[in-house]
């Protein structure tokens, strides 16, 4: 049973359409959900949580059909979003007691352990916390439930590097439980690259690419070529971006292989270097390519899928 | 998940709201008692002030409860935290309405009951009692208008419009009722007179309260987005 399964999910708004053909998170996996602002990340996560109802399509979370069975599903989900706030005039302890009164299997000692690890005082009011501490407190309320699935919508946004490190480390610790799955949306590709098993790119409401991290990172390359004046770049779907300056040609390719290298050399070129790309570079190239396809489909549609 | 566990979550949500509103509720209740004492001991001199204070306390407690537990929760972005719990929109609505109605209902009911002490003395004629019932129920209806509006509509603007409309509307309504023949002809009598006018007006008010609560549950059940 997959932790999350979205099939042919559609949600239409006046100025935005979400169309998720297939989004699947296997159990025990950490998926980084990456996309630019307005791509549809939050809407997708809200549909997964049952807070927004899809117009059509099937969403299953931990074997429960959403939104119909959201009550059953949410017993095993920890959710934190960037726009989620705890009660400002109440203490962290108030929130933990509140959750304890709901979750029968609440583990007090784990709650205390998390408080220590996050350096949070249970008697402190939420309104007096710094932004980093508030995020930690919100994450604490999700972690302490010991859920089977964690859904995070931009949890590290606005955090300083030290606070981010603590949170990422805690996420990695939580991941040690092999049965726990995490869907983690973020602008911060460094965080995603650090903790994810698989990566899903979304843009303009559509999944651009979904793959395991190693395959993903391995497939994308920057190829530097020295070309003749008469060189014409082959029309290959794997070529996402190209920059030419005199005899220097730099190509960003999404599906690098030896046969692709041969195809590039054939019209009269020498490969001077092949570099791996960071997730951030892949993200930017993917989004730019996707935007180019939207702007001018017949000419630029070289296929953005890795 | 079983109905029992569902009730556990709803009970926890109700307790949470009652805890948040505990101190303001006590203050409003004490304010209401103070206004009744003012009417009893300084009835001749401070009767009008005591009455205005009493109605303001009843109205204020309702506005405060609805704004604090519904509008403020949404404005302060606490709703994603609440909706991350194992509940549906229907559970949330049941919890929120129950917490609000039990809290404000208790204040309204106890203060309303206490206010009838003033009729033991000769401060006001007994004929005023049925009209007093209409006024008290009108205040509760005004609160229901505010609560249901804040539940169904997002944002501060609908809440403020509801408060203003409920305040002005209930005053105009009470003036209109006071001018009805069945009320005008009996309100100053020394004995209580219950006639068809009083029963009709109270019945309409009660039906409006039940209808608005029912409409709120219906509107909430139709929502496809809840944040």
Interface residues (C-beta under 8 A of the other chain):
Chain A: X46 X49 X50 X51 X52 X53 X67 X70 X71 X72 X73 X74 X75 X77 X78 X79 X80 X81 X83 X84 X85 X86 X87 X88 X89 X90 X98 X101 X102 X104 X138 X141 X142
Chain B: X1 X5 X6 X8 X9 X12 X15 X16 X20 X76 X77 X78 X80 X81 X83 X84 X85 X86 X87 X88 X91 X224 X225 X226 X227
